[in-house]
Amino acid sequence: MLSWLSLSLNQLPFFNTVMKTKPFLELADIKAIAAAAEAEALKNNWAVAIAIVDDGGHLLWLQRLDGAAPLTAHIAPAKANTAALGRRESRIYEEIINNGRTSFLSVPDIKGMLEGGVAIIKDGHCLGAVGVSGVKSSEDAQIAKVGIAAIGL
């Protein structure tokens, strides 16, 4: 009578899928990134703010080293947020704008379009990002990359 209903649910393509998994940042990772970034800044006598966000751009860590301007505590999280949401270095957006595409400044909710935000990528997944502010943008990025390298990425 209704023999077509006798199929097992596992034979249907949408019931036979496996939930995908992805890596994520744990507190130990965040502390390791922050410690390595801080050590790099201190080694060079750079007064900076260091921010770490998750893959959604939510702030997980913020520290402002002695001597860093108060504004750096706003800029570092913005750079990290931009890198995480874009899943690439914030430098890319600065280059887009500097190359004449000023309309990109109208992108909603993106504020840190300056070099110094670096996405944390593992196996093609963005786990979050590190944003640094306080010295030259290339030095901010250097600090962020040293931090990320502390967790083997």
C-alpha positions in Angstrom: 0.0 0.0 0.0 2.4 2.8 1.1 5.6 0.9 0.3 7.6 4.1 -0.5 7.2 5.0 3.2 9.1 1.9 4.2 12.4 3.6 3.5 14.5 3.9 6.6 15.2 7.5 7.7 18.9 6.8 7.3 18.4 6.3 3.6 17.3 9.9 3.2 20.2 12.2 2.5 19.3 14.9 5.0 19.0 12.3 7.9 22.4 10.7 7.1 24.6 13.7 7.7 27.2 14.1 10.4 27.3 17.3 12.4 30.4 19.3 11.4 32.9 20.3 14.1 35.4 23.1 14.3 38.2 24.1 16.6 37.7 27.0 19.0 39.8 29.1 21.4 40.0 27.9 25.0 41.0 30.1 27.9 44.5 28.5 27.9 44.9 29.5 24.2 43.8 33.0 24.9 46.3 33.3 27.9 49.1 31.9 25.8 48.4 34.3 22.9 48.2 37.3 25.3 51.4 36.4 27.2 53.4 36.0 23.9 52.0 39.2 22.5 52.8 41.1 25.7 56.3 39.7 25.8 56.9 40.8 22.2 55.7 44.3 23.0 57.8 44.5 26.2 60.9 43.2 24.4 60.6 46.1 22.0 59.6 48.7 24.6 56.2 49.2 22.8 53.3 50.5 24.9 50.2 48.9 23.3 46.8 47.5 23.9 46.2 43.8 23.0 42.7 42.5 22.3 41.6 38.9 21.5 38.1 38.1 20.1 36.3 34.9 19.2 35.1 34.1 15.7 32.0 36.3 16.1 34.2 39.3 17.1 33.2 39.1 20.8 35.9 40.4 23.1 37.6 37.7 25.2 40.7 39.5 26.4 41.8 43.1 26.6 44.9 44.5 28.2 46.5 47.9 27.9 50.2 48.0 28.8 51.7 50.8 30.9 52.2 53.9 28.9 49.7 53.0 26.1 47.3 55.8 25.2 43.7 55.2 26.4 42.5 55.3 22.8 44.4 52.1 22.1 41.9 50.2 24.3 39.2 51.1 21.7 41.3 50.6 18.6 42.7 47.2 19.4 39.3 45.4 19.9 38.0 47.1 16.7 41.0 45.8 14.7 40.4 42.3 16.2 36.7 42.4 15.5 37.3 43.4 11.9 39.8 40.6 11.3 37.6 38.0 12.9 34.4 39.0 11.0 36.3 39.3 7.8 38.4 36.2 8.4 41.5 38.0 7.2 43.9 40.6 8.3 42.4 44.0 8.9 45.2 45.4 6.7 43.3 44.2 3.7 40.5 46.7 4.3 43.0 49.5 4.8 44.5 48.7 1.5 41.1 48.6 -0.3 40.4 52.1 1.0 43.9 53.4 0.3 43.6 52.1 -3.3 40.6 54.3 -3.9 37.6 52.3 -3.0 36.5 54.9 -0.4 32.9 53.6 -0.5 34.1 50.7 1.6 34.1 53.1 4.5 30.3 52.8 4.5 30.4 49.1 5.4 28.2 48.7 8.5 29.6 47.8 12.0 33.3 47.6 10.8 35.4 50.2 12.6 39.0 48.8 12.7 40.0 49.0 9.1 43.7 49.5 9.9 46.6 47.1 9.9 47.1 45.4 13.3 44.2 42.9 13.4 45.1 39.3 12.5 42.7 36.4 12.2 43.5 33.2 14.0 43.0 30.4 11.3 43.2 26.7 11.9 42.3 24.1 9.3 40.4 26.7 7.3 38.3 27.8 10.3 38.6 31.3 11.8 38.8 30.8 15.6 39.0 34.5 16.3 41.5 37.3 16.0 44.1 39.4 17.8 44.1 43.2 17.5 46.9 45.4 18.7 47.2 49.2 18.8 49.8 51.6 20.0 52.8 51.6 17.6 53.2 51.6 13.8 50.6 49.4 12.2 53.2 46.9 10.9 54.5 46.6 14.5 51.0 46.1 15.8 50.6 43.2 13.3 54.0 41.8 14.3 52.9 41.6 18.0 49.6 40.0 17.0 51.3 37.4 14.8 53.8 36.5 17.6 50.9 36.0 19.9 49.1 33.7 17.5 52.4 31.7 16.9 52.4 30.8 20.6 49.6 28.3 20.0 51.3 26.8 17.0 49.4 28.7 14.3 
